Structure formats: structure tokens, C-alpha cells
Amino acid sequence: MKSTKILMRFIPVAALLTSSGAFAVKVTTGKDFDLNISVLLQARAVASWDGDQPAKATNSSAPNGSVDTDFYMRRMRLIVSGAAYQHWVYYLMLDEPNFGSRGNYNISTNPVFVQDVHIGYEWVPGTALEGGFLYMPFTHLALNSSSSTNSLEKGTAILFYNNARGLREMGVHFRGLLLDNKIYVRGGLFNGLHGLQGSDVPAPNPAVVNPGGRPLVAGTIRYNFIGYESGYSFPALYYDGKTRVSVGVSAQYQLKGSNTPISSVNAAGARVTNNTAVNDYVAYAADVFIDLALPDDQEFAIQTDVNRFDWGSGSDKTGWGSATEVGYRIGPIEPQVNGYWFNSESKQANFFKIAGGINYFFIKHQSRIGIEFWHIKQNVPWDGSSYLHQILVQYQASF
């Protein structure tokens, strides 16, 4: 059986991956300065078969349609953070994702880049005004830390922000807890898209995207039924013996902030995408997060959302979507399932994924290994494509 043979390939690989390591450095100088240096390493092995997705760094078929294997570093991150003079906080994260995927070690085509950087003033822990290259306010899943999820890959493929990289944009935001920790608010102003010129102007419409240079407005508000969260990013599984239950609503808006991408099939049968108009960019969502601490070192976690992105009528990125992640931890072992769905108005860029697997925690999220099976279509015509199947094994070290 094909899937059994593929799984057998990864038994020795899983054993080797558990030898990865990491380090952490903390420097404190009196009460005025605190410096933390840490790393996140995620080593991944993947087998892919079926499907008709074109070759790319991840989530693609073998060039000749057979079983394709790939070994690479999904994430290599260096993180510098800390506080100065009691209330000032800072954070810098450098990342090199997908290093070695399909044998690509060329740092000129896959360079280290700034994934996140901000400075801010924190009145009390969890309440801060920050500026820089920031996580965009949106659903709980959108604000998940990549090192603390149940799934190997959180479902951000269906989040179509209009000018983000890694779910982040340049801007300023406020985040904090109100009303005895019952309300979490986070909102701010961000660049979004600004005045495209020349070849970037969406033909044949002569209008320019956001000619007035208006900022993108984004925000989220959560109500905490049990417990609370107050950080810059959120775990999907806390592993700390505390229960948290919350619901949230979120929105993003920018006037004339969409260079509307619409796909069509040309006479040769190839898919062609053109920017055909300028529209307002609108996104909104609602979500639920539950993390129940149970007796005997057990934990149940679920997060699910429904979101709407509007880039203009008929756009590839206009449509409804949803993502869900569920895990049940029994001691160090956690079976989990996850997936997402996005129905594009163009019908040429639909997404569907259902996945499941099991995690083993050596030292909580600091040292863990997981194996997962994927059944996925991503950014393809819904009726004119087949499902890609993948088995992934990943070891994570986070210190």
C-alpha cells in the first residue's frame, strides 16, 4: 500500500530529528535593562503524492506525479526581546523559512529577513502601545504563535491581508485588558496598500490603489468567559493547567485598498490572473477559543473561526472561509485534527484542507515531535484539480 511504504521511509528520519538542539540567553542589568535571546528550530520531512499542484517550496506534487520526498528546515528563527527602564519593551525576530526545501540552499533567493520587529510602552504586563512591523489584529488563529500550535502548520493560508508578509504589516496598535480582564482589545493603523504606479496600476482601469494614502484600520475584541489572554501572540495549547474560554470578533478596512485580482482561463486552457479594478478592502471574522485543563494531566483545545474577505466582486481573494484546530492532550501525547476551507468568488482559487496527526511533547512546546497526514487543495480551480496528499514529520526545539 502506497501510504504504508511512505510512512516507513520516515521512521528513521523521526528518530534523527529528535537530536536537534537550541539555546537561550538572558542578560539582566539591574532594573533598567533586560535582554533575552532565543531560537526556534523546526526540522521537517515531507512525502507528497497525487494532486496537480505546480512545483513550489511546499505543498506541491512531484514533477512526474510520483511520490516526492523533501527534507528541510520549516523555520529557523532568532529572537531578541526584552525591556528597558521598566516600561519600554522591544522585540526583533529574524527568520529563514523553508531552508533546503527541494534542495535550495541559495540564500540570495531565500534570504534571512525580518519577520517581526516592534518597540512599545507597556503600562502593566499585557497592556501596551507598540509600533513597528506587527501582527495584524484578527482572529485568535491569526495571532497564534507558530511554536505553540496543535497542528504542524496553522491555517493561515486563507487569510488574505492586502499588504502583509507573514501576517504582519508596518503600523501602530494598542493591546490590553479591560473590565477586570474580561475584555481584550487590540486595534491600530497600518500601511496596507498605497498608490501603486506604472506597471502596477491595474489595467485597463486607470485608477490608482489608495491614491489618498489612507491607512488600513484593523481591530479585534475578545470576551473572556473563563481565564484570559494578554500577550502579543497566543498559544493554541497552553499546557499550564489553566482553563481559558473566549469569543472574538475582528475587522479590517482600507478605502480603495484592493487591486482586485481576478482569474480566468485563456484559449490555451491556462489560468491567467489580472488586476482588473480598484475596490475597498474589507475583512471581518468571528471565532471561538477553548482550552480546558482537565484532571490527570489532560487538556482539550479547540479554536474555530468564520471569516469573510472582500477584494471586490469576482476576485480570487473574495469569499467566505473557515479554519479549525482541535487537540486532546493526555500527558505527553496529543492526537489532533485541523483544516480549513475557502470558497473564492472567482472559483479559480479555492482552498480545502483536512489533516490529522499526533504530537509527542518531550518538554512541552520546547521540545516536541509530530506526524500529520494532509488531504489538500490550495489556490486551484475547484472542479479542475485533484487532491494532494502528504505525510509530514516535524521536530521542534524552542528555547
C-alpha positions in Angstrom: 0.0 0.0 0.0 1.4 3.4 -1.1 0.8 5.2 2.2 2.3 2.4 4.3 5.5 2.4 2.2 5.7 6.2 2.5 5.3 6.1 6.3 8.1 3.5 6.6 10.5 6.0 5.0 10.1 8.4 7.9 10.6 6.1 10.9 14.4 6.6 10.9 14.0 10.2 10.0 11.8 10.9 13.0 14.5 9.4 15.3 17.2 11.5 13.8 15.2 14.8 14.1 14.9 14.4 17.8 18.6 15.2 18.2 18.1 18.9 17.3 19.0 21.5 19.9 18.6 25.1 20.9 19.8 27.6 23.4 18.6 30.6 25.4 20.5 33.6 26.8 19.1 36.1 29.3 21.0 39.2 30.4 19.7 41.4 33.2 21.4 44.7 34.2 19.7 45.9 37.4 16.2 47.1 37.0 16.9 49.2 33.8 17.6 46.6 31.1 16.6 43.0 30.3 17.7 41.1 27.2 16.5 37.7 26.1 18.0 35.8 23.1 16.2 32.6 21.9 15.8 30.4 18.9 13.0 28.4 17.2 14.0 25.4 15.0 11.6 23.3 13.1 13.1 20.4 11.1 10.6 18.8 8.7 10.4 15.8 6.4 7.6 15.5 3.8 6.3 12.9 1.4 3.8 14.1 -1.3 1.8 12.2 -3.9 -1.2 12.7 -6.1 -2.5 16.2 -6.8 -1.6 18.5 -9.6 -0.2 21.5 -7.8 2.8 23.1 -9.6 6.2 22.7 -8.1 7.0 25.2 -5.3 8.7 25.4 -1.9 5.9 23.5 -0.1 2.6 21.8 -0.7 3.3 20.6 -4.2 3.3 17.4 -6.3 6.3 15.6 -7.6 7.3 16.9 -11.0 6.5 13.5 -12.7 3.5 12.7 -10.5 5.2 10.1 -8.4 6.0 10.1 -4.6 8.1 13.2 -3.8 10.2 13.4 -0.6 11.6 16.6 0.8 13.7 17.4 3.9 14.2 21.0 5.1 14.0 23.5 8.0 10.5 24.8 8.0 11.5 27.6 10.4 14.8 28.9 11.7 14.2 31.9 13.9 16.5 34.1 16.1 14.5 36.2 18.6 15.8 39.1 20.6 13.4 40.7 23.1 13.4 42.4 26.4 12.5 45.5 28.4 14.3 48.8 29.3 13.6 51.3 32.1 10.7 49.2 33.5 8.1 50.1 30.9 9.7 50.1 27.4 9.6 46.8 25.6 11.2 45.7 22.3 11.1 42.6 20.1 13.1 41.5 17.0 12.6 38.2 15.1 14.8 37.1 12.2 13.6 34.2 10.1 14.7 31.9 7.3 11.7 29.7 6.4 11.8 26.6 4.2 15.6 26.4 4.2 16.8 23.5 2.0 13.3 22.8 0.6 13.7 20.9 -2.7 17.5 21.2 -2.3 17.5 25.1 -2.4 20.3 26.4 -0.1 20.7 29.7 -2.1 20.5 32.5 0.5 20.1 35.0 -2.3 16.8 33.5 -3.3 15.8 32.6 0.2 17.4 35.1 2.5 17.1 35.7 6.2 14.6 38.5 6.7 12.9 40.5 9.5 9.7 38.6 10.4 8.7 40.8 13.3 10.0 43.9 14.9 8.4 46.4 17.3 9.0 48.7 20.2 6.4 49.9 22.7 5.5 51.3 26.1 3.9 48.8 28.5 1.9 50.3 31.3 1.3 47.0 33.0 2.1 43.5 31.7 -0.2 42.8 28.8 -1.2 46.4 28.1 0.9 48.3 25.6 1.2 50.8 22.8 3.5 49.4 20.1 4.8 50.4 16.7 6.7 48.6 14.0 6.3 45.5 11.9 3.3 44.0 13.8 0.9 41.0 13.8 -2.3 42.3 12.2 -5.3 42.2 14.6 -7.7 39.5 13.5 -8.8 36.1 14.8 -7.3 34.0 17.6 -5.8 31.7 15.0 -4.2 34.7 13.1 -2.5 35.7 16.4 -1.2 32.2 17.2 2.5 31.7 17.9 3.9 29.3 15.3 5.8 27.4 18.1 2.6 26.7 20.2 0.0 25.3 17.9 -1.7 21.9 17.8 -1.2 21.4 14.1 2.1 21.4 12.4 1.0 24.4 10.2 -1.7 26.8 11.4 -4.4 27.6 8.9 -3.3 31.0 7.8 -3.3 30.1 4.0 -6.9 31.5 3.8 -6.0 34.9 5.4 -5.8 37.3 2.5 -4.5 40.6 4.1 -3.8 43.2 1.4 -0.2 44.0 2.0 1.1 41.7 4.7 4.2 39.5 4.9 3.9 36.6 7.4 0.6 38.2 8.7 2.4 41.4 9.7 2.3 45.0 8.4 4.0 48.2 9.4 1.9 50.2 11.8 1.0 51.1 15.3 -1.5 49.4 17.7 -2.8 49.3 21.2 -3.5 46.0 23.0 -4.7 45.4 26.5 -7.2 44.0 29.0 -10.2 45.9 30.3 -13.1 45.4 32.8 -11.3 43.1 35.3 -9.7 41.1 32.5 -13.0 40.3 30.8 -12.4 42.3 27.6 -9.3 42.0 25.4 -8.9 44.8 22.8 -6.4 45.2 20.1 -6.5 47.8 17.3 -4.4 50.1 15.2 -3.5 51.8 12.0 -1.4 50.1 9.3 0.1 50.8 5.9 -2.0 48.5 3.7 -1.6 49.2 0.0 -0.5 52.7 -1.1 -0.6 54.5 -4.5 0.6 51.9 -7.0 2.3 53.4 -10.0 3.4 52.4 -13.5 3.1 48.7 -14.4 1.4 48.1 -11.0 -1.7 50.1 -12.0 -4.5 47.6 -12.6 -5.3 47.7 -16.3 -7.5 48.7 -18.0 -8.8 50.7 -15.1 -6.6 53.9 -14.8 -7.4 54.3 -11.2 -4.6 54.1 -8.6 -4.9 52.0 -5.5 -5.4 54.2 -2.4 -4.4 57.5 -4.1 -5.0 59.4 -0.9 -2.6 57.3 1.1 -5.3 56.3 3.7 -4.2 53.8 6.4 -5.7 50.4 6.9 -7.7 50.2 10.1 -7.7 46.8 11.9 -9.0 45.6 15.3 -10.2 42.7 17.4 -12.2 42.5 20.6 -12.5 39.3 22.7 -14.7 38.5 25.7 -13.2 36.1 28.2 -15.7 33.8 29.9 -13.0 31.9 31.8 -9.5 33.0 32.3 -7.8 35.5 30.0 -5.0 36.0 27.5 -2.9 39.1 27.3 0.1 38.6 25.2 1.3 39.8 21.8 0.7 36.3 20.4 -1.4 33.4 21.7 -0.7 29.7 22.1 -3.3 27.3 20.7 -2.4 24.9 23.6 -1.2 26.4 26.8 -0.1 23.3 28.7 -0.1 25.2 32.0 -3.0 23.7 33.9 -5.3 26.7 33.5 -8.6 26.9 31.6 -9.4 29.7 29.1 -12.6 30.2 27.1 -13.2 33.3 24.9 -15.0 34.5 21.8 -13.9 37.3 19.5 -14.9 39.5 16.5 -12.5 41.2 14.2 -12.4 43.5 11.2 -10.0 45.2 8.7 -10.8 48.0 6.3 -8.9 50.3 3.8 -10.5 52.7 1.4 -9.6 51.8 -2.2 -7.1 49.3 -0.7 -7.7 46.4 -3.2 -6.1 45.9 -6.6 -8.7 43.3 -7.4 -7.2 40.0 -8.7 -9.5 38.0 -11.0 -8.5 34.7 -12.6 -9.7 33.3 -15.9 -8.8 30.5 -18.3 -7.3 31.6 -21.6 -7.8 29.9 -25.0 -4.9 27.6 -24.4 -6.5 26.4 -21.2 -4.0 28.1 -18.9 -5.1 30.0 -15.8 -4.3 33.8 -16.0 -4.7 36.3 -13.2 -5.1 40.0 -13.8 -5.8 43.0 -11.6 -8.9 44.5 -13.2 -10.2 47.1 -10.8 -9.7 49.1 -7.6 -12.1 48.4 -4.7 -12.3 48.9 -0.9 -10.5 46.2 1.0 -12.8 44.6 3.7 -12.3 41.7 6.0 -14.3 40.5 9.1 -14.5 37.4 11.2 -15.8 35.8 14.4 -14.1 33.0 16.3 -14.2 30.8 19.4 -11.2 29.6 21.5 -11.5 26.9 24.3 -8.6 25.4 26.2 -9.8 23.2 29.0 -7.4 22.0 31.7 -8.7 18.5 32.8 -7.7 16.2 35.7 -4.8 13.7 35.4 -2.7 16.0 33.2 -5.2 16.1 30.3 -6.2 19.1 28.1 -8.8 19.7 25.4 -8.2 22.6 23.0 -10.3 23.9 20.1 -10.3 27.1 18.0 -12.6 27.7 15.1 -13.5 30.8 13.0 -15.6 32.0 10.1 -14.2 34.9 8.0 -15.1 37.0 5.0 -12.6 38.7 2.7 -13.8 41.2 0.1 -11.4 42.4 -2.5 -14.2 43.3 -5.0 -16.7 41.3 -6.9 -15.4 38.2 -8.6 -11.9 38.4 -7.1 -9.8 35.4 -6.4 -9.5 36.7 -2.8 -13.2 37.5 -2.2 -15.1 34.8 -0.4 -16.0 33.0 2.8 -13.6 30.8 4.7 -13.2 28.9 7.9 -10.4 27.2 9.8 -10.5 24.8 12.8 -7.9 23.2 15.0 -8.7 20.6 17.7 -6.4 18.7 20.1 -6.8 16.4 23.1 -3.6 16.0 25.2 -3.2 13.0 27.5 0.1 13.5 29.3 2.8 14.0 26.6 0.6 12.6 23.8 -1.9 14.7 21.8 -4.0 13.4 18.9 -5.2 16.4 16.8 -7.2 17.3 13.7 -7.2 20.5 11.7 -8.3 22.0 8.4 -9.6 25.0 6.5 -11.9 25.9 3.6 -12.2 29.0 1.4 -14.7 29.4 -1.4 -13.4 32.0 -3.9 -15.9 34.1 -5.9 -13.7 33.5 -9.0 -13.9 29.7 -8.5 -10.3 29.6 -9.7 -8.5 30.0 -6.3 -10.3 27.7 -3.8 -8.8 26.1 -0.8 -9.7 22.9 1.2 -7.6 21.0 3.7 -8.4 18.3 6.2 -5.5 16.9 8.3 -4.8 14.9 11.4 -2.0 13.5 13.4 -0.4 13.1 16.8 2.1 15.1 18.8 4.6 13.9 21.5 5.8 16.5 23.9 9.2 15.8 25.4 9.3 19.2 27.2 6.0 20.9 26.5 6.3 23.1 23.3 10.1 23.5 23.9 10.8 20.0 22.6 8.1 18.1 20.6 7.7 15.9 17.6 4.6 15.5 15.4 3.4 13.4 12.5 0.5 14.6 10.3 -1.4 13.5 7.2 -2.8 16.1 4.8 -5.6 15.9 2.2 -5.4 19.3 0.5 -6.3 21.6 -2.4 -4.8 25.0 -2.3 -5.3 28.0 -4.7 -6.7 25.8 -7.5 -9.8 25.6 -9.7 -12.2 23.6 -7.5 -13.6 21.3 -10.2 -10.5 21.1 -12.4 -7.9 19.8 -9.9 -7.2 16.8 -7.7 -6.3 16.4 -4.1 -2.6 16.5 -3.0 -1.7 14.0 -0.2 1.1 14.5 2.2 2.7 12.9 5.3 4.8 15.3 7.4 7.1 14.6 10.3 8.4 17.6 12.3 10.6 18.1 15.3 10.6 21.4 17.1 13.1 22.9 19.5 12.1 26.2 21.1 14.2 27.8 23.9 
